[in-house]
Structures are given as structure tokens and as C-alpha cells.
Amino acid sequence: MANNLTPFDRFGDLTRFEPLRGLEDFFRDFHLKRALRDFEAAPLIKLDVSETEQAYSVKAELPGMKKEDIKVDIDGNRVSISAEIKRESEKKDGQTVVRSERYVGQQFRSFTLDQDVDDNKAEARYQDGVLELTLPKKPNNATKKIVIN
């Protein structure tokens, strides 16, 4: 037995409406793609966080950065990573930039951990676009209970 059911496309008739095709050509002349390309969202710093009983280990992807442009702040159990991305403007005579996906500005990522970090023993290494943090846990970080009078 053949199946005679066809899926219903509620917008199918609208897309075949011919007067709208003229608008497509009209807006193509405004070069909106070029004007809006600078408003793309900044890429996020991607993280991997793992832990042992003694420390947290963080790997953050920061490709194309210089270690001098990366900053790590530790405040208790909050870790903040920021990096300034710089792009030298390169213009060649007779060339037009068709597409540029490189981001200029600052990236920022902040996260909290379950335990405070011993910031005096924290270590950071940057190699091949990956920032590696070793964040020892503060000893005796037991929860303090307050007696209510």
C-alpha cells in the first residue's frame, strides 16, 4: 500500500510569492553583509577543568595570543582569565578585504570553584595556544558553622 501523505509546509506559499523576490535584489545592493560583519560575537575562551584532592587543573584555549597579553586573577574560589587580542591592520594596494574572521578586542572568562585556591602556590604555563593552570586548594577549607544565639 502506497503512502500518499505529504508533509505540510505552512510557509511554502509565502516563499513562492514572487513580489518578495524583488526585495531580495533591492537589499543585495546595500552591502549589508559588509556593514554588519564587525558586529559578530567575540569567541569565548573554552575551558577544561578537572580536580584532584589537592588541586584544580584548568586548560584554556587561547590560540594566537602572546603570553604577555594574558592575565589570570584569583580571588578566593573565583578565577578570571582575560586576554587582549591585537590585530595589526594590514592593507595592500589594490586589495579589498572580502571576509575577516579574526577578532580584535578583549576576551574574558570567569568561573567559580568549589574550594578556595591557594593563590601563592598557583602556577600558569602557556604553550601552543593553551593556557594551563595548576590551582592548589587551600588547606583546611572546612565550612565554618556559626552558632546562633
Steps between C-alpha positions, in 0.01 A plus 500: 500500500648835398531786747326805353577734790710806429641726771321830544715808443314796647748752357535339158251733331667806647842407365353462151344847516677674211489870610734418790772395259540864395576599859782248509672676209428841653679418830789323328612840364540646850793270586359436847725199546807723495347752739393236752808278497667699781209429736565127532528367854843454650611141528492355849799361687436127510592321824566153637502483881594190697591443864680274738487512879792746501440730201295613204639477148374742235574497129381805307516538121655834405637447150714770344563688824822626645554402862558869583139572396346237732400582857378260771341626823413284801269620775413222742318244290445733200741475207497758221690472173524793262694542180546794270493413134682730265495497125733713299308670226639376174405678181643425162458725201229383266350242738162498668433291810224257408466337841684539827422263787782600729379672813650814649432592860493324833379156597398430858395190689428468869391196699471381859636182652367304796802579717723805548828500309840546668603786273858504636561151357305537176691442175432598140658384172416608147606289203359433154188709560404325824519661844549239772428594860582293806294636787575335837208489741537690826550262791245488779226644286232344715171680524479718806176470694375795695307447821179700514431659840 
